[in-house]
Structure formats: structure tokens, C-alpha cells
Amino acid sequence: MYIRFFLIVALFCTFTTYAYEVKRIRRHIQKPVSPTKDSFYVPKEGWEKAKPGTILASRKIRAGFTERRKIHLDGAYQLLYRTSGVDDRSPSFTVTTVLVPKNARTNKLVMVMPYEDSNFVDCAPSYKIQLGAPNEVNPIQSVEELMWTSILNDGWILTLPDHQGPLSAFSSSFIHGHASLDALRATLNFDTLKLQPDDPIVGIGYSGGAMAGGWAASLHDSYASELNVVGWALGGTPSNLTGTFRGVNGGLFAGFSVAGIAGLVDSYPEVNDYIGSVITPAGNDALQYTREHCMIGIVVGLQNVNMTLDSFVSNGNNLLTDEKIAPLLNKLTMGTEKRYTPRAPVYMYHARNDEIIPFERANQTANIWCNNGANVLFQDYTSISMGHVSTEVMNTPFVLKFIRDRMSGVDFVQGCHWKSDLNPLWKPDILGARLIEVFNSLLNVLGAQVGRTDEVFKESIKRRNFTKS
């Protein structure tokens, strides 16, 4: 108990210093312009004719977390690039943020697909990452930043795509996948980096980021087969939209189900027509809420909303089984079509007691991929203490090890291999001294901000102890 007390006090002092540093830096900078008002996010006339991955505009930026955490960069850039929408015949565009650490390994690339989980364009990672952006410091982003920081400290060039596209269409699977793959193309095409077309790439994502990563892995062979992706790390993967909706609808994290529907409404005209025919004014208000708030605001503001109630839709429990939407939802389920089987090795990890993303659905996807010839290592954690957020935090060092191993050409499992452990603490010595240090800092965050089975995080949501944005 005394150790835990001192860890929390130490973290409080660290966070207080961190917050002071944010205020000090902000006094000397100009706030960035939001995507809805920033002309950089609007491509010039004729952009549709460019090939996917073509850079349409570029600029230098200042990344907030790297300055606050004293990470020395050779450069921070943003690339507006051509991509595809719900299919490869639908031209689209989006932005990726590229961070180059000092003494970078200039022949390798890591892509992290951040979890945005919102339908508000001004919640794009490319905006939130900029120094001085509103709400650039929050508990969830701080967890992600630990991963980004560790990757940069390892010397990897890092690209972070706005994979939800220009409409921020959360859950629109093909948009996520296309935007992620084209972010890799654009980053490789950026002459400043001097990367080569065949340089090895590792892609990683957790939760909403794993939705993007899973679809990037699935579409890699058919959409961007020239990319030399040597591995994908996917955690807490929402591989089945229907299963995820049913798991969170009406509960603490119901906002994700509302945001998921809104994303499909905004990207598929047929879904817009269908939902428009059954939704009530209250249901419309809920959808609009997700277009005006970021993830924390959505979770806090829409907790316990049940989108199958008559007050929200007229067809209740048939909302997602109606013939007007069910075939599309089946198409947007990872593993449905054999041609979308990942070509590069896949490392998946998931808590069996994940309270947001159903374990069974991710496990089912891994099985299908395996049966279709993929190489998959699936790690599950059985301890009751392992929740959705805590698994992300605690498994970070093992994702970093996966990146190192794939970049070094270490042999990966052939076929499929399942591993089951209580939690990632089972054998920390395999990480090496440096990653154990990372592990210890992560445990501090776990204790103070997340908690056993995520109880600290969940209690903050129930009490609305977050600033909604």
C-alpha cells in the first residue's frame, strides 16, 4: 500500500510539472488552426486525378508531446495526400503527421494508427498533436503518447495518419484501411526523409487504431501490394462492428456505438437513407453529438444510451439486422472475404475480460485469417485485472519488442500460434533492461490513471471527471 501511495504521489508531482510545462510553452506559441478552418486540409483543384499516396501539400509543424517530453526531433511534418474512400474508385484525401527523431534509422518506418473514435473533424490526430491545440493533454492521449515516445526513443521514423478521412467517418472500415496504406505511400514519397520504396514497415494500432490496422493489413495485398510491410501489431481489435455495437450499446461506453452508426451514415449513402427512415429526433441528436465532440466527450456525454430503444429508432432490435444494412456490416467484418487475408505477420493481443471490444470476435477473426493462410500470433490475457485500457498500457513493451524483432528479421511464427497468460507481467525479463524501465513508468500510469480492471478510468467517466471536448 505504501508503495502504491508513493507511486501515485510521484505521478501526481510528475503530472503537475508536466502541466506547468504545457502552460509555460503555450504562453509563447500561436494556437494552431482547426481542420474545419485550416486551408491546409483542403486540396487544390484537380487533386482527384493524382494517384493514391501522392502528396498534395506539406508543411512543418511543432508537435506538442515531443516538446513537453523533451524529445529531440530532426523534423515534424504534415502531409496532405490523395487516398481512396469506401472503395478504390472513390477519390479522397487526408493528412498524416511524420515525426523524425534525432539520429533516426532512415531506412525503416513505423506507422501508428491513433484511435480517434469520434466523428468530429476537429478531433483529427494531426490537429490534436500540434503544440497549443485544445485538449492536447488528456488521460487517453497520454497513454498513446507513451507508445509514440518509446518508438521515437528507439530511433524509428513515425507516421500517424488521420485514417478516418476528411469526414472523420469512424468505423467506415475501408476508409480506415485505404487512408492508412496511402499514408505509408505518402511518407515514402516524401523526399525530405530519403526513404526508399522497399524500406521495411511495421504498422501498429490499438482499439479504434486496430480497426484501421486490421483493415490496412487486410487490404495490403489487393490495394498496396508494393509496400514492404513486415508486420502488424493489433490490440483490442474491433473486428466485427455488429458485435462491438451489441457489446457497448446501452452501457458505460455506449457512445462508441452511436459514433459507429454516424460514421457509416456519413460515408455510405444507402446507410444514410436507411437510418434516416427509422431514426427519431432524439436519435438524430445523438448522432449529431458525435460530430461535435471528441472521444472523451462522446463517452461521457452518451454513456448508457441505448440506440435500439423506440425513443431513438423505430425498428428497435432489428436496427442492424435489417436487409438494408446487414450485408454491408457483414462486408465490413474482418475475415469475411478470403482475398482480404493479411500477407504480413500479425501479432494480436486482447484481454479476455475486455469490457469494450469483445474478445470472442477478435479471436474469431484470427482463426479465420489462420485458416486462410495468414501467420498470426494471438496473445490473450486472462487475469480479471486486465481490461481494455490496462491491456494497452501494460502490453506496450511487447509491442515495442515486436517492432524491433520484425525490423531485425527475427523469425516469426509460421501458421498460427495462441498464447495465454494472466497478464504481461508474467516474464518481464525477456524485455531487456531498457524496456523494463519503460514498463515501470507504464505501471505508474496504470495505477494512478487507469486502475485494476480499468476501475479508475471507468469511475472518472461515471463521475464525468473529464473535460468534454
BELNORDA-V906145 format. One record per helix or strand of 3 or more residues. SS is the DSSP state (2 for helix, 1 for strand). FROM is the first residue (numbers start at 1). LEN is the number of residues. If there is no record, write none. Layout:
BEGIN
ss	from	len
SS	FROM	LEN
SS	FROM	LEN
END
This chain:
BEGIN
ss	from	len
2	2	25
2	39	3
2	47	3
1	55	6
2	64	5
1	73	12
1	91	11
1	105	9
2	121	3
2	125	4
2	139	15
1	156	6
2	173	17
2	191	3
1	200	7
2	208	16
1	229	7
2	241	8
2	255	13
2	269	10
2	281	10
2	295	7
2	316	3
2	326	6
2	338	3
1	346	6
2	359	13
1	376	6
2	388	21
1	416	6
2	424	8
2	433	18
2	452	11
END
